[in-house]
Amino acid sequence: MAAVAEAYGTPCYVYSRAIIESNYRTYSAAFGHRRHRICYAVKANGNLALLDVLARLGCAFDIVSVGELERVRAAAGNVRTVTFAGVGKTRVELEQALAAEIFCFNVESIEELELLGEAATALGVDAPIALRVNPDVDANTHPYIATGLYENKFGIPIGDAMDIYRRAVALSGLRVAGVACHIGSQLTSIEPIVDAAERVMRLVDALNREDIVIDHIDIGGGLGIAYGDAAPPAIDVYIKAICRIIDPQYEIVVEPGRSVVGEAGALLMRVQYLKKTPLKTFAICDAAMTDLIRPALYQAYHDILPVTAGGEEQRVDVVGPVCETGDFLGRGRDLAVASGDLLAIMDCGAYGFVMASNYNARPRPPEVLVDGRDIHLIRERETLAQLYAGEYRLVSE
Ligand SMILES: *Cc1c(COP(=O)(O)O)cnc(C)c1O
């Protein structure tokens, strides 16, 4: 980490190839002989190098926009393995994904289904579809990342799914291929996933009774990781539980994001100032909510570890320089810390860089991938000139 800081400065995202590969292999091995497809959720971290690493292992991809489709194309070449989720796919996005001949559209509303059928018919093709059903189960996660309750905007209420499948069969331009669901993210217990899978299986049985035949069941992503003292189930325990519920004749699709890359990344930063006030001591760092928004957005906890320990141990709030009281990275931490020290925020590989912003005119940090003894720069630090490239002053006499 010290060598990375020396070479590329701080703040900087650092990823481990070995951890990403090991997580992918754990997923793959847990399926044993079951027919399966692992579609890494690109939105967790879409850096081309990470997609490349995963594609080389045979990984497929789950996308939520055409921007992500283009990332997969640029990194992996093959886009035919892609599943496409999202409640607001535009006609242009649907057309581009049809042209790319993706594996499956996970459709989230009747209007989307009709638009997709229309677009496909116009292009003279059949769109492979799964309805993304909302099974109405409580995932017991932060409300901002729960997606499987009827109060959420995601999916088609499972009670309506039968009717809409009949509709899909009747419409032109569609080919019913599967059923999909995804109930939320950072799930730390297996029960809601098992519950959702069982409800999906009951729907599949009902479809079979009407001779609506599907080939795959997509159970989504969402497995949590161990931030702080969270204790999510292990990958193989989770996959084996799903395999027990889904009938072996179906291909099982999973869409993990966080559980593949989350633990593989850290945000490296330097303490700029130690500031003692009557109530608290602040370790003001050169990373901020603009680089990692999870603490501010989800009250997320990330371990913060010293890379080079300087001062005496004290209780500090670890904050950034941004002009927002919500700009904190960790509060009430006992750290041996002095100004100039390097710190690492752990478990930042997922929903870290991808959610970075330029607020306060801060360039986004670089990303590096550590591969054994090699350190690869996989994204350059943004420059100040890039911050306003594409903006125009008013031209006047
Ligand atoms: C976000 C998302 C995922 C990945 O979720 P993780 O919690 O990162 O595993 C998978 N599928 C869909 C549809 C998603 O929106």
The ligand as a MOL file (V3000), in Angstrom:
LIG
                    3D

  0  0  0     0  0            999 V3000
M  V30 BEGIN CTAB
M  V30 COUNTS 15 15 0 0 0
M  V30 BEGIN ATOM
M  V30 1 C -27.4960 -4.3890 -7.7900 0
M  V30 2 C -28.0220 -5.5950 -8.4290 0
M  V30 3 C -27.3400 -6.8050 -8.3120 0
M  V30 4 C -26.0740 -6.9740 -7.5090 0
M  V30 5 O -26.3110 -6.7880 -6.1430 0
M  V30 6 P -25.1270 -7.0980 -5.0890 0
M  V30 7 O -25.7510 -6.7620 -3.7860 0
M  V30 8 O -24.0010 -6.1880 -5.4210 0
M  V30 9 O -24.7670 -8.5220 -5.2270 0
M  V30 10 C -27.8570 -7.9070 -8.9730 0
M  V30 11 N -28.9880 -7.8250 -9.7050 0
M  V30 12 C -29.6770 -6.6760 -9.8370 0
M  V30 13 C -30.9020 -6.6520 -10.6500 0
M  V30 14 C -29.2220 -5.5240 -9.2030 0
M  V30 15 O -29.9080 -4.3900 -9.3280 0
M  V30 END ATOM
M  V30 BEGIN BOND
M  V30 1 1 1 2
M  V30 2 1 2 3
M  V30 3 2 2 14
M  V30 4 1 3 4
M  V30 5 2 3 10
M  V30 6 1 4 5
M  V30 7 1 5 6
M  V30 8 2 6 7
M  V30 9 1 6 8
M  V30 10 1 6 9
M  V30 11 1 10 11
M  V30 12 2 11 12
M  V30 13 1 12 13
M  V30 14 1 12 14
M  V30 15 1 14 15
M  V30 END BOND
M  V30 END CTAB
M  END
